[in-house]
Structure formats: structure tokens, C-alpha cells
Amino acid sequence: MQTRFLSVLLLVSVVVAGSLRGEETPSAVKPPEGAQTNANAAASSAANPAMKQKDYELKQVGTLHLIMPQNMEGTFKSALELGTRVDEMAFFPTASDDFVIIVNAIHQDAKQVRGMDTKAALEEAIQKELATAEETKADIHAVTGFEVVGSYVSLTDKSVSVTRPKPGEFKYLTQGFAKLGNLILAFRSVSNKANGEEKEIMLSMIKTARLTPAK
């Protein structure tokens, strides 16, 4: 598995081309009785001294709020791919190179986002990785928050040596798609540790993601 989430062009083509096969609904529509709102849950997480909130201003969309451990840093870049704006955020530990987390925010029409089937899109996107994975089929799971709904899968690359990986190669991968307002979040973590913390960090980041729309 490589650090980068497929190629950005392939990523955008998968999202734009279709997978409009059924509507998934964020849990915000029917929150569990007595549950916190996503904003309250995010504020609670951000108030944890071990956590911090990063805010990203996305052109014509609004502000994307992501919560992560204090000991992580990141980079940000924005580009137009196939006429679609893609904002890429990469995160990694400040004191090690144990893992990398990449979140691509793909700008889409809100109606297209609502109609996207993230599971179908993910099944299409991971065919290349699945061909070299120890797993014989994709075991896709749901990821949901109060503003987010999506799907993810974890794979193990049988072609990568966990003891002697080549530079830029990783054995363990978790990736997926999630819907947030008029964004598709394409997220990916890679590591060479079988039970690394990156998966839970990333999934928590996606579950508590919030979008403050531009005025």
C-alpha cells in the first residue's frame, strides 16, 4: 500500500462517475435518545488535554473541523482535479513515522453527496489494493457520526514485508468514504504495525468531523 490515496484523479473519477445507487442518511437525522449533539461531542473531545481541534477554511464550502491527538501535525493543500476542488490534509505523529493519515475533502453538489452510495464507491475504489491483499474479499464496515455517514475497509498487503518495508510502503491499510454536507471525505491510514493506533484515531476524526457552512 502506498501513502497516497490512490491517485487524486482516480479518486475524483470514482466519486464523480457514479455510485449513486442508494441514499445513506447521517445519524443526525435521528440521533439516539439522550445522545450528545455532534458539536457537544466534538467540544468535549477538544476539551480533552490530549486532543486538539484543527479548523480548515475550504473555498466556497465553509470550515471543516477535525479533532486529533495533540502529538500530531499535518499539512494542507488544495487543487482542482477534473474540474473538482480537492483539499488534501495529511496527518502524522510529531515524534515518529509510525503511520500517516490522509483526508481528502472532495467538493460536490449536496444532492450528489446525499445520493452517493459510499459502500459501492469503496468497493470500486479498492480493487487494485484487494488484488494484492491477504484478504480475499472486502469486509466493509459503516462509520457514522451526527453529521457524517460512510464506509471503510481494512486490508493487509501480502507483497510488503512488515520487517523490511521499502521506503513509502506500508503493510496495513484502512480507507473509506464519508459524506459531510457538500463534501465527500476520502480517508486513508497506512502503517507497518499490526495493531497500531492510527485506525482508531482516523475513525474518531471522521466520526466527529463537523462542517460550518460558508455564509
N, C-alpha and C positions, 0 to 999 in steps of 0.2 A: 504494500500500500504506500502511496506517495503522500507527502504532506498536503499538497494542494487538492482541493475538492474537484475531482475530475479536471476538466478544463472549463473555464468560465463560459466559453461558447457552447460547449455541450450542456452544461448546467442550464443555461438560459433556454436553449432549444428544447430541452426536456420539459421545462416549466411552461414555456410559451406554446409549444406544439400541441399540448392537449392534456390528457389525464383529467378531462372534465367529465368524470364518469360517476359522479355522485357527490352530494354535498355533506361535508362534515361540519359539525356545529361546536364551537368552543363551549366549554363548561360554563362560561359567563352567562349563557342564556338561562341555564337552570343550575345555579350554584347549590352545593349541598347545604342542607338546613343548618344554620348556625356557623357556617364556614366564614373565614375572613374573606374580604374582597382582595383582589389581586394587589391593589395599591397598598392595603394594610399589611398583607403578607410580605410584599416587597419591602415596605418600610421596616417591618420587623426584622427581616433578613439583613437589610442595610445597616440597622442599628447594632447588629452583632459586631463587636470589635474585630472579629476575624474576617469580616466581609466588607465589601465596598460596592458602591453603585457607580457605573460609568454611563454617561449620557452622550449620545451621538446625534448630532444635528444632521438629518437626512434631507436633501433638497426636495422641496415641494411635498414632502410627506409629513415631517414632524420630527419629534425627538424619540429616539429609541433608547430605552433604559434597560441596562443589563446588570445583574448582580453577580459578583465573583469574589473569590478569596482575596485578601489584602496582598498576599505574596505573589500576585500575578500581574504581568504587564502586557501591553498589547500594541498593535499597530492598526492604522486605518487607511484605506484608500478607496477612491470612488472612480468608476469608469463607465462608459457606455459600451455595451456589448449587444450587437444585433439590434441596435436602437433602444435597448432596455438598460436603465441605470442599475448597476450592481455595486453596492457598498460592501467592501470586504473588511472584516475585523478578525485579526489573528491574536490569540492569547497563549501565553506560555509562562511557566514558573520563573521567577526572577533569579532563583539560585540554582537552577538545573536545566537540563534539556530533556527531561523525562518524557514530556508529551507536548503536543501542540493541539489547540482547539481553533477551528476556523468557522466563523459565521458569516455567510453571505446574505445580505438583505437585498432581495430582488424586487424592484418596484413593479407593481402590476395594478391594473384596474381592480377595484374592490370586488366587483361582480365576478371577475375571473378568479380571484383568490377564493371567494366563497364556493365556487363551483369546482375547484380543484380537488381531486382525489389524491391525497398525499401518499397513500399506500401504493396506488397504481403507479404514480410517478417514481416512487422509490424503487419499486420492482424493476422498472425500466432502466433507471439510472445505475443500478449496481451490477448489471450483467457482466461487465468487464471484471470487477473485483470478485464476483462469485465464481468466475471461471478458474481463478487461482486460489480459492478459499478452501480451507479444510472442511467447512460446512458444505453439504451437498444441496441444501436449499435455504432460502432466506426465511428466517424466523422473525417476522416483522411485528413490532410492538407499537402500541399507541403512546403518545406523550401529550398530556393535556394540562392546561392551566386555566385561569379565569379569563384570559384574553387569547390564549393560544390553543390550537389543536393541530396534531400532526402524527407522524410515524417515524420510527427509527429501526435500525438493524445493526447488529454487531457481527463482525466477521474476523476470521483468523487467516492470515496469508501463509499458505504452506510453502511458498517459494522463498520466504525470508527466514534467515537463521536468527533466532532470538538472542543467541550468544555472540554472533558476529554479523550484525546487520551492516549493510553498506550505508554510506552517508546518505541521509534523506529517505531511507527505507524504514518502515515500521511494520511490525507483525500484527498488531491488534488495532482494529478499526471499529468505530461506531459512527454512523452517519444517518441523516434523515432530512425530512422536510417538515416545516411547520408554518401555519397560516396565522398572520397577525395583522389585522386591519387590511391595508392595501399593500402588504409585504408578504413575500414568501421568504421564510428564513431557511436557508440550506446550511445545515450544520454538520461538522465532521471533527472527530477527535482521533488522533493516532498516537500509539505508544508501543514500547517494547516490553512493557510489564503486564503480565497476565492479569493481575488484579490491581491495576493502577487506579488512582482516584479520579482520573480525567473524565471518565464516563459519567459519574455521578455529578461532578462539577458542571459539566456541559448540560446535562439534562435538567439540573436545577436552574441553570442560567436560562434555558429555553422556557421552562415551566413558569418562571416568574417574570419573563420578559414583558415589558409594557411599551405602548406607543402613545405618546401625546401628540395628537394630530396638529398639523400646522394650522394657524388661524388665517 
